[in-house]
Amino acid sequence: MVDTIDNRYGQLVYDNLLWNKAIKDIGMSSVQSLGWNRGTFELFLGGTKELGQAIATREVKPEAIHNLTFLVALPIVHASAGAILSYLGAGQPPQDVRDLFFPRTGGFDEQGRPSRWFLPSYVKDAVHMYEDPQKALANKLHPIMPI
């Protein structure tokens, strides 16, 4: 359970990982927010593994699907918050899926399109990975690393 929480919030106790100190130092100096990014990776892989096990055994054990429940709940909670923010910002209920995940602020950009909030969550990371995986991964590098 503690590992699951650490993966979600990125506040790792690196000594518990049993990493060589040099490996940890290299990771911290080359990847921005090493704990957060490692946690994201573990969360996604863990949820995928738990889903595969549930499908293979045709049985869902609530105590064994911590990552999967988070991955399922995340878009639901994010969309709920987005719906509320879109209503508060634009003064009307969400018009499409974009309004749920990237709520309208009520203003418009230079091209006349509704301006939107990008809420800081895993959803934003997932969209960036979908749109341009190479750029998304490059953005995860530490700022001092040459690209």
N, C-alpha and C positions, 0 to 999 in steps of 0.2 A: 504494500500500500504506500509506503514511504517513497519507493522508487517511482511509482505512478505520479505522486504529487510533485516530486522533484522534476520529472519529465515535463509536467505541465507548466511549471513556473521557472524552471531553469536554475534554481538555487541548489546546485549539487554540492555534495561533500565529495570532492575529488579523491580524497583518500579512500573512500569506499569503493571506488572504481578499480583500485589496484593498478593504476597506470604508472608507468615509469615517469619520474619527475621530468626528464628531458622531453618525453612525448607530450606530457601535459603542457609544458612551457612552449613547445613548438605549436601546439594546437591553439593555445591562448594568444600567441603572437601572430598567428596567421588567419584565424577565423574570428570574426566579430561575434561576440556573445556566444562563446563555445557551449556553455551549459544550455542555453535556450535552444540553440540549433541541434545539439545532440538530443535534447528532450523531444523536440519536434520529430526528429528522425525515429527515435525509439517509440514515440506515441503512434506514428503512422504505421510502422512495421508491426508493433504489438497489436494494434487494432485489426490490421489485415490478417495477422496470424490467428487472432481470436475468432474472426469471422470465418476463416477457413476451417478451423476446428469445429465450430458450431455447425457448419454445413456438413462437414465430413461425418460427425457423430450424430447429426440430427437432434442435438440436445443443447440447450442453452443453460449453462450453469452461471447464475448471477455473480457468484464470487470469482469467476474466472474471466469476466469480460470488462474489466475496468477501462482499458483503452478504447474498446469498441463503443461502450456507452458514451464516453466522452466525444468520440468522433461523430456519433449519431446526434448527440445533444448540442454540439457546437453550432451547426448551421441553424438549428431550431431556435436556440437562444439568440444567436446573432441576427437572424431574420426578425425575431420579435422586437429586439432593440432597434433594428433598422426601421421597422414599421412605425414605431413610436416616434423616432427621430424624424422620419420623413413627414409624418403628420404634423409634428411640431414645427418643422422647418418650412414645408411647402403649404401647410394649411389644408391639406387634403389627404385622404388615405393613399397608400401606395398604388401606383398605376400598373407596375410590372415588377418582375423579379429583381431588376436592378435597384429599384427603390427599397427592396428588403435588405439587400447586401451592401449597397452603396447609396444611402438615403440622400434625398435632395435637400439642399440647404435653403431653398426658396429663391436663390439668386440664379444668374445665368453667366456662362463664360463668354469669351470673345466671339465665339461662333454662334451664340444664341442658344446653346444647349444648356439644360439645367446643370448647375454646379452641384457637386456631390461631396459628401464626407466619406473618407476612407477610414473606417474604424480599425484601430490597431488590434488585429487578431490573426489567428491562423488562416482565416478566410482570405485575407489580403495576401498572405504568402502563397496560398494555393492558386489564387488568380494569377499572380506574377509567375509562378512556376508553369502554369498552363500557357500563358501568353508568350513567354520567352524564357525557357529554362536556363539557357546559358547566361543570360543577363542576370536572372534571379540568383543563380549560384555565385556569379562574380560579385554581386552586391553583398553577399554574405562574407566575403573576405574582409580581413581587417583593413581599415582605411589606409594604413601605411604600406600595405602590400601593393607592389606594381602590378597592373593588369596588362 
